[in-house]
Amino acid sequence: MIHEDLAAFHATLPRVGGIAGLDLGTKTIGVAVSDGLRQVASPLTVIKRQKFTLDAQALLKILTERGLAGIVLGLPRNMDGSEGPRAQSTRAFARNLSALTDLPIGFWDERLSTVAAERALLEADTSRRRRAEVIDQVAAGYILQGALDRLRHLG
């Protein structure tokens, strides 16, 4: 089930269990996961996009193997809060994914997550090549950590 509001998403989650955070790009999907108590987001991997069925298969494998309880998708809004083609593409991905899993899906405003991830990698003196390899999963970590922090305040 897809939830527009993080409070509604929170209401459908079990008390414990990790959550996946996804940074959906045109060429890759950055994946981060939380611990079971939903305190810390950790970048996990990058899935190279192929076609939806293969992308979903790779995601569902991660979700199942790790026994995750929900999915937070970064929603790429414009700086003025409006939604463009990338946001619509993300919503379509969520609709298609929700047909394949019973896990709740929530959205998190991902504005500036990639900028923050890039800044953190630069501060860590990460090489340009390595930044390109990990930027999406680090951005997914920022998306997920933001959602986790908000969920913690919801109780």
TORSE-332527 format. One record per residue (C-alpha): x, y, z. Coordinates in steps of 0.25 Angstrom, whole numbers, plus 2048, in hexadecimal, padded with zeros to 3 digits. Last residue first. Example, Ala and Ser with C-alpha at 12.3 -4.5 7.8 and 13.67 -1.06 7.14 Angstrom:
8377FC81D;8317EE81F;
This chain:
818820849;81782983D;824830841;82B82383E;825822830;82A83082D;83982C831;83781F829;83282781D;83E83081D;84782381F;84081C813;843828809;85182A80E;85481B80D;84E81B7FF;8578277FB;86381E800;85E8137F7;85D81C7EB;86A8227ED;8728157EF;8788127E1;8798207DD;8808247EA;88A8197E8;88E81E7DA;88F82D7DF;8988287EB;89282A7F9;898834802;88E83280D;88A84080C;88783E7FD;87F831800;87783A80A;875845800;87083B7F6;8668347FF;861842803;85F8467F5;8598397F2;84F83B7FD;84C8497F9;83D8477F7;83A8387FA;82C83B800;82882D806;81E824801;818817807;816809803;8107FF80C;8147F0809;80A7E7802;8137E57F6;8117E47E7;8067ED7E4;80C7F87ED;8197F87E4;8107FC7D8;80A8077E0;81780C7E6;81E80C7D8;8128147D3;81481E7DF;82381F7DC;8208227CD;81782D7D1;8218337DA;82B8327CF;8228397C5;81F8457CE;8198477DC;8188557E3;81E8587F0;8258657EB;83385E7EB;82D8537E2;8298467E8;8318397E7;82982F7F0;8338267F7;82C8197F9;82B813807;828804807;8227FC813;8247F081C;8327EA818;8357DB81A;8437DD815;8427D280B;8347D6807;8377E5804;8447E27FD;83D7D87F4;8317E17F2;83B7EC7ED;8427E37E3;8357DE7DE;82F7EC7DD;83B7F07D4;83A7E47CB;82B7E67C9;82C7F57C7;8377F47BC;8467F67BE;84A7FF7C9;8577FD7CF;8547FA7DE;85D8017E8;8607FC7F5;85F7FD804;86080B80A;85D80A819;851811820;85181282F;846812839;83C809833;83B7FF83F;83E7F4835;84A7FB82F;848803822;84A800814;850808808;84E8057F9;85280E7EE;84A80B7E1;85280D7D4;8518137C6;84581C7C6;84681E7D5;83E8197E1;84481B7EE;83E8107F7;83D80F806;83A80180C;8347FF81A;8387F7825;82F7F082F;8297F383C;81B7F9840;8147F3833;8127FE829;804802824;80380E82D;810813829;80C81481A;80081C81E;809826826;81282681A;80782C811;806828803;804819807;80580E7FC;800800800;
